[in-house]
Amino acid sequence: MESAAMSAHAHFDPHCSASRSRALFLAASLGLAVPAPADDGAMEPIVITAPRMERNLLDVPAAVDAVDREEIRSGRRGLTLDESLQRIPGLYFQNQYNFAQGLRISTRGFGARAPFGIRGIRLRVDGFPETLPDGQSQTDAIDLESAERIEVIRGPAAVAYGNAAGGVIDVTTADGRDMAYSPTISAQGGSDGYAKGGIRAGGNNGRWAYHISGSALRFDGFREQSRAQRDRVNAKVTRSFDGQRELQTVLTLMDNPVAEDPGGLTAERLERDRSSAAEGARKVDSGQDASQQRLGVRWRDGDWAGGALTVRSFYSHRDFEQQLPFSPGPSLLGYERDFFGLGTEFTSSVRVADVPVQYTIGGEADRQIDDRFRFDVDGGGTPTAQVADERQQATASGLFAQADLGVTDALDLSAGLRFDRVRFAIDDELTSDGDDSGSRRFDETSGSLGALYALSPDHRLYANISTAFETPTFTEFADPDGTGGFNPAIEPQQALNREIGARGRFGRDLRYQIALFRVDVDDEIVSFSFEGNERDFYENAAETRRDGVELGLDWIASERLSIAAAWTWSDYRFERFVDREGNDFTGNRLPGLPEHKLFIEADWRAADGRYARAGIRYVDSVYADNANEVPVDDYTTLDLRAGRVWGAAGRRVEAWFGIDNATDIDHVANVRVNASGGRFFEPAPGRTFVAGLEVGF
């Protein structure tokens, strides 16, 4: 349902069409792609909520995308977010096959430096943050078996969510109210010892609704030292009190007792044996053991003081231990983490001087407490001495306000303002080598201005300017000249984003979007390492610049065939950067990021339930280091899927088969930027096979 403030705006008119030849010409000339058509063969309007105000996708003055349940699950493994987000321009994925380090996602160049997890992008699930107050995110607790929808904001989003320069990924899981088959049981198997099982159940009972899902993964991996074992449960219970008020409780459990880390390879080792692990990884049996539990409660009142009030609270606990793939040195680490928070927002609409205004105001405060340790290990991986024992605490609090003004039937203006305070503290409990206790505090103000103009009921132009900040994480604060505490030389990075774009549709069959952007960053946080110490450390580059174009098409080519495409061109460079050793990298490309990325997917579906899908992905070459002296080749891969859905006797059965990297192309799945000893490369598997079966009762 669209909000009242949007009622004066023009929306998609399914009966308005441009000529077929115009749509075909545009699609062919841009070389691009499509989601499965609706039952009547036409695209339906999409409602977006991630920017904190509900809008028709056509009326959002920013680069925003959404994928639904069909795109997330149909014929997909459901292991990592990249499977269902490839069709979104501006996103770049690495590290899908190393479960110890986790999926790496970057948007507009933010997040590429992360040695593990997600950096620079805010990650939320069901309204609860997966991003810590220090800015680090993990995806290992997200169970895609239960995911119903994923929304993505590309570009700085600090006005809406605080400490993030890259954007937002917002996942919504099922609540069970529209689950047609319950329970649903699934099983998958494939190359390299891959096995995964899952179960979902849900339903309604008066004012109550529930959904529960679980999955179990066992995987040997195509490389040595890359075995993984992971179990996840996601449960949601919703109690409706009337048509406007509801209380939702979400419980998430994750146990990841085995996630081996094969480490990065040198170019020589990569050429000799792609499936091998780094020598140090085998010696120390590198990998991680993690478990996490989270309980979240969210209350929504859709008719409170003339608007909608949402209040959320959560608590999570995580136990983590990791042996990094090198020795000797301080490579065994771990922590016990408590992460909790409270947030509220209120959305309403008013008329000011006969101008409709929709606004959102709110605030949130989150806190993390990590009890951390680190040990030196010898050449065989045996701990020898404890080198760190500290309590790390980060508190992030913010107040925000956003407003949309319907100036005319064709013109909308938007504005946002947010104030954040982020405080870091370290209590050093191992003082035999000196007391490294300390604290840092950052007060940041972010703002945005945007305009959206309706050229016609089906086409929009928009422009926006916004600021964002990104603090170092505790890992990035590590002092390269000491054993703990804060690096006094590192500061938060500041981003200024300018963007213009257009989106719309031609007739019933072709939807398009295009965005042109420039992001200037002061004090960009970049990684470095030095011989004799294999840890990653961080410093500020004085200035970087990001220029880019993002283009996406969704085309219903016929009653049965749809095509989706996403192309990104990017030019990301150091504008001014002399590192701590005096090396001048000014003018160089940012490492780990391709200039071009193209994804095209064709999806064919027959009336009898048969379907087939082919996805082509091209990733341009990248550099592995700041000096741009280590190139990594470009590659093109082809993924294939075919399956069928049957419905009989009150059951739904789906069987599918897939081939990933069908042409067996050798390529690198992950680049460890500025890695010590030339160990930059983590190879991807060659041709792999997978099959799945799902039965709903």
Secondary structure in CASP SS format (residue, H / E / C, confidence):
PFRMAT SS
TARGET T0000
AUTHOR 0000-0000-0000
METHOD secondary structure of the structure
MODEL  1
M C 1.00
E C 1.00
S C 1.00
A H 1.00
A H 1.00
M H 1.00
S C 1.00
A C 1.00
H C 1.00
A C 1.00
H C 1.00
F C 1.00
D C 1.00
P C 1.00
H C 1.00
C C 1.00
S C 1.00
A C 1.00
S C 1.00
R H 1.00
S H 1.00
R H 1.00
A H 1.00
L H 1.00
F H 1.00
L H 1.00
A H 1.00
A H 1.00
S H 1.00
L H 1.00
G C 1.00
L C 1.00
A E 1.00
V C 1.00
P C 1.00
A C 1.00
P C 1.00
A C 1.00
D C 1.00
D C 1.00
G C 1.00
A C 1.00
M C 1.00
E C 1.00
P C 1.00
I C 1.00
V E 1.00
I E 1.00
T C 1.00
A C 1.00
P C 1.00
R C 1.00
M C 1.00
E C 1.00
R E 1.00
N E 1.00
L H 1.00
L H 1.00
D H 1.00
V C 1.00
P C 1.00
A C 1.00
A E 1.00
V E 1.00
D E 1.00
A E 1.00
V E 1.00
D E 1.00
R H 1.00
E H 1.00
E H 1.00
I H 1.00
R H 1.00
S C 1.00
G C 1.00
R C 1.00
R C 1.00
G C 1.00
L C 1.00
T C 1.00
L C 1.00
D H 1.00
E H 1.00
S H 1.00
L H 1.00
Q C 1.00
R C 1.00
I C 1.00
P C 1.00
G C 1.00
L E 1.00
Y E 1.00
F E 1.00
Q E 1.00
N C 1.00
Q C 1.00
Y C 1.00
N C 1.00
F C 1.00
A C 1.00
Q C 1.00
G C 1.00
L C 1.00
R E 1.00
I E 1.00
S E 1.00
T E 1.00
R C 1.00
G C 1.00
F E 1.00
G C 1.00
A C 1.00
R C 1.00
A C 1.00
P C 1.00
F C 1.00
G C 1.00
I E 1.00
R E 1.00
G C 1.00
I E 1.00
R E 1.00
L E 1.00
R E 1.00
V E 1.00
D C 1.00
G C 1.00
F E 1.00
P E 1.00
E C 1.00
T E 1.00
L C 1.00
P C 1.00
D C 1.00
G C 1.00
Q E 1.00
S E 1.00
Q C 1.00
T C 1.00
D C 1.00
A C 1.00
I C 1.00
D C 1.00
L C 1.00
E C 1.00
S C 1.00
A E 1.00
E E 1.00
R E 1.00
I E 1.00
E E 1.00
V E 1.00
I E 1.00
R E 1.00
G C 1.00
P C 1.00
A C 1.00
A H 1.00
V H 1.00
A H 1.00
Y H 1.00
G C 1.00
N C 1.00
A C 1.00
A C 1.00
G C 1.00
G E 1.00
V E 1.00
I E 1.00
D E 1.00
V E 1.00
T E 1.00
T E 1.00
A C 1.00
D C 1.00
G C 1.00
R C 1.00
D C 1.00
M C 1.00
A C 1.00
Y C 1.00
S C 1.00
P C 1.00
T E 1.00
I E 1.00
S E 1.00
A E 1.00
Q E 1.00
G E 1.00
G E 1.00
S C 1.00
D C 1.00
G C 1.00
Y E 1.00
A E 1.00
K E 1.00
G E 1.00
G E 1.00
I E 1.00
R E 1.00
A E 1.00
G E 1.00
G E 1.00
N E 1.00
N E 1.00
G C 1.00
R C 1.00
W E 1.00
A E 1.00
Y E 1.00
H E 1.00
I E 1.00
S E 1.00
G E 1.00
S E 1.00
A E 1.00
L E 1.00
R E 1.00
F E 1.00
D C 1.00
G C 1.00
F C 1.00
R C 1.00
E C 1.00
Q C 1.00
S C 1.00
R C 1.00
A E 1.00
Q E 1.00
R E 1.00
D E 1.00
R E 1.00
V E 1.00
N E 1.00
A E 1.00
K E 1.00
V E 1.00
T E 1.00
R E 1.00
S E 1.00
F C 1.00
D C 1.00
G C 1.00
Q C 1.00
R E 1.00
E E 1.00
L E 1.00
Q E 1.00
T E 1.00
V E 1.00
L E 1.00
T E 1.00
L E 1.00
M E 1.00
D E 1.00
N E 1.00
P E 1.00
V E 1.00
A E 1.00
E E 1.00
D C 1.00
P C 1.00
G C 1.00
G C 1.00
L E 1.00
T C 1.00
A H 1.00
E H 1.00
R H 1.00
L H 1.00
E H 1.00
R H 1.00
D C 1.00
R C 1.00
S C 1.00
S C 1.00
A C 1.00
A C 1.00
E H 1.00
G H 1.00
A H 1.00
R H 1.00
K H 1.00
V H 1.00
D C 1.00
S C 1.00
G E 1.00
Q E 1.00
D E 1.00
A E 1.00
S E 1.00
Q E 1.00
Q E 1.00
R E 1.00
L E 1.00
G E 1.00
V E 1.00
R E 1.00
W E 1.00
R E 1.00
D E 1.00
G E 1.00
D E 1.00
W E 1.00
A C 1.00
G C 1.00
G E 1.00
A E 1.00
L E 1.00
T E 1.00
V E 1.00
R E 1.00
S E 1.00
F E 1.00
Y E 1.00
S E 1.00
H E 1.00
R E 1.00
D E 1.00
F E 1.00
E E 1.00
Q E 1.00
Q E 1.00
L C 1.00
P C 1.00
F C 1.00
S C 1.00
P C 1.00
G E 1.00
P E 1.00
S E 1.00
L E 1.00
L E 1.00
G E 1.00
Y E 1.00
E E 1.00
R E 1.00
D E 1.00
F E 1.00
F E 1.00
G E 1.00
L E 1.00
G E 1.00
T E 1.00
E E 1.00
F E 1.00
T E 1.00
S E 1.00
S E 1.00
V E 1.00
R E 1.00
V E 1.00
A C 1.00
D C 1.00
V E 1.00
P E 1.00
V E 1.00
Q E 1.00
Y E 1.00
T E 1.00
I E 1.00
G E 1.00
G E 1.00
E E 1.00
A E 1.00
D E 1.00
R E 1.00
Q E 1.00
I E 1.00
D E 1.00
D E 1.00
R E 1.00
F E 1.00
R E 1.00
F E 1.00
D E 1.00
V E 1.00
D C 1.00
G C 1.00
G C 1.00
G C 1.00
T C 1.00
P E 1.00
T E 1.00
A E 1.00
Q E 1.00
V E 1.00
A E 1.00
D E 1.00
E E 1.00
R E 1.00
Q E 1.00
Q E 1.00
A E 1.00
T E 1.00
A E 1.00
S E 1.00
G E 1.00
L E 1.00
F E 1.00
A E 1.00
Q E 1.00
A E 1.00
D E 1.00
L E 1.00
G E 1.00
V C 1.00
T C 1.00
D C 1.00
A C 1.00
L E 1.00
D E 1.00
L E 1.00
S E 1.00
A E 1.00
G E 1.00
L E 1.00
R E 1.00
F E 1.00
D E 1.00
R E 1.00
V E 1.00
R E 1.00
F E 1.00
A E 1.00
I E 1.00
D E 1.00
D E 1.00
E C 1.00
L C 1.00
T C 1.00
S C 1.00
D C 1.00
G C 1.00
D C 1.00
D C 1.00
S C 1.00
G E 1.00
S E 1.00
R E 1.00
R E 1.00
F E 1.00
D E 1.00
E E 1.00
T E 1.00
S E 1.00
G E 1.00
S E 1.00
L E 1.00
G E 1.00
A E 1.00
L E 1.00
Y E 1.00
A E 1.00
L E 1.00
S E 1.00
P C 1.00
D C 1.00
H E 1.00
R E 1.00
L E 1.00
Y E 1.00
A E 1.00
N E 1.00
I E 1.00
S E 1.00
T E 1.00
A E 1.00
F E 1.00
E E 1.00
T C 1.00
P C 1.00
T C 1.00
F C 1.00
T C 1.00
E C 1.00
F C 1.00
A C 1.00
D C 1.00
P C 1.00
D C 1.00
G C 1.00
T C 1.00
G C 1.00
G C 1.00
F C 1.00
N C 1.00
P C 1.00
A C 1.00
I C 1.00
E C 1.00
P C 1.00
Q E 1.00
Q E 1.00
A E 1.00
L E 1.00
N E 1.00
R E 1.00
E E 1.00
I E 1.00
G E 1.00
A E 1.00
R E 1.00
G E 1.00
R E 1.00
F E 1.00
G C 1.00
R C 1.00
D C 1.00
L E 1.00
R E 1.00
Y E 1.00
Q E 1.00
I E 1.00
A E 1.00
L E 1.00
F E 1.00
R E 1.00
V E 1.00
D E 1.00
V E 1.00
D E 1.00
D E 1.00
E E 1.00
I E 1.00
V E 1.00
S E 1.00
F E 1.00
S E 1.00
F E 1.00
E C 1.00
G C 1.00
N E 1.00
E E 1.00
R E 1.00
D E 1.00
F E 1.00
Y E 1.00
E E 1.00
N E 1.00
A E 1.00
A E 1.00
E E 1.00
T E 1.00
R E 1.00
R E 1.00
D E 1.00
G E 1.00
V E 1.00
E E 1.00
L E 1.00
G E 1.00
L E 1.00
D E 1.00
W E 1.00
I E 1.00
A C 1.00
S C 1.00
E C 1.00
R C 1.00
L E 1.00
S E 1.00
I E 1.00
A E 1.00
A E 1.00
A E 1.00
W E 1.00
T E 1.00
W E 1.00
S E 1.00
D E 1.00
Y E 1.00
R E 1.00
F E 1.00
E E 1.00
R E 1.00
F C 1.00
V E 1.00
D C 1.00
R C 1.00
E C 1.00
G C 1.00
N C 1.00
D E 1.00
F C 1.00
T C 1.00
G C 1.00
N C 1.00
R E 1.00
L C 1.00
P C 1.00
G C 1.00
L C 1.00
P C 1.00
E C 1.00
H E 1.00
K E 1.00
L E 1.00
F E 1.00
I E 1.00
E E 1.00
A E 1.00
D E 1.00
W E 1.00
R E 1.00
A C 1.00
A C 1.00
D C 1.00
G C 1.00
R E 1.00
Y E 1.00
A E 1.00
R E 1.00
A E 1.00
G E 1.00
I E 1.00
R E 1.00
Y E 1.00
V E 1.00
D C 1.00
S C 1.00
V E 1.00
Y E 1.00
A C 1.00
D C 1.00
N C 1.00
A C 1.00
N C 1.00
E C 1.00
V C 1.00
P E 1.00
V E 1.00
D C 1.00
D C 1.00
Y E 1.00
T E 1.00
T E 1.00
L E 1.00
D E 1.00
L E 1.00
R E 1.00
A E 1.00
G E 1.00
R E 1.00
V E 1.00
W E 1.00
G E 1.00
A E 1.00
A C 1.00
G C 1.00
R E 1.00
R E 1.00
V E 1.00
E E 1.00
A E 1.00
W E 1.00
F E 1.00
G E 1.00
I E 1.00
D E 1.00
N C 1.00
A C 1.00
T C 1.00
D C 1.00
I C 1.00
D C 1.00
H C 1.00
V E 1.00
A E 1.00
N E 1.00
V E 1.00
R C 1.00
V C 1.00
N C 1.00
A C 1.00
S H 1.00
G H 1.00
G H 1.00
R C 1.00
F C 1.00
F E 1.00
E E 1.00
P E 1.00
A C 1.00
P C 1.00
G C 1.00
R C 1.00
T E 1.00
F E 1.00
V E 1.00
A E 1.00
G E 1.00
L E 1.00
E E 1.00
V E 1.00
G E 1.00
F C 1.00
END
